Amino acid sequence: MIGIMERINAAIRMGAVSAMSEREFFQKEIALWKNSDVRNNQLIGEKYYRGKHDILERVRTVIGQDGKLHEVHNLYNKFS
């Protein structure tokens, strides 16, 4: 029984030594948030709210006779 307690105490001590600091924890959490889908959706929503819709940057194209995409000049690309 003493051997088990010694192993448990050793595990607790090792965990305390290897634990990240509060600053490291927050840095990791912020980095995870910055790369998350939630933040990406927030940024897209903010752009939409400010009138910077992604459709405004799209170019209308068609497949040409050569099988490649070509920009269509007789249709509006952007809405203003």
Helices and strands as residue ranges (DSSP letters): H 2-18, H 22-34, H 37-49, G 54-57, E 61-63, E 69-71
